[in-house]
Amino acid sequence: ALDVPDWRDARFSHPRATPEKAFCDWLYLAASHRSTISTPPLDLELARLQSDRLDRVASAMNIETLLAAWLTAKERYDQDPEIAGNESGAMKN
C-alpha cells in the first residue's frame, strides 16, 4: 500500500523502483531462505537515500526489523576506527 512516489522513480519513462524501494527489496531478498542474495554492503552511501521514504517503504513491506538491524550494523561499521581511517589492521605490516 505504497504511494507511487515511494516505489516508482518518476525520472524515467519506464517503471523503475526508487532507490529506497530497491534497497528494501534487497534487504527482503537477502533475509529470505529462498534467495542466495547477500545482505547489502555496509559501505553503501546511505546518505543518498531519503530516510523518510526508506522508513515508509520498510514499514509497508513489514521489514522494519531487518532495516533496523542493518542500520545498527552500518552504524557500528561507520564507527569502526579502521574503517574511519580507511585502513585494515589485517593489512598492516
Secondary structure as UniProt FT lines:
FT   HELIX           4..7
FT   TURN            10..11
FT   HELIX           19..31
FT   TURN            33..34
FT   TURN            42..43
FT   HELIX           46..48
FT   HELIX           51..60
FT   TURN            61..62
FT   HELIX           64..79
FT   HELIX           81..84
FT   TURN            85..86
FT   HELIX           89..91
//
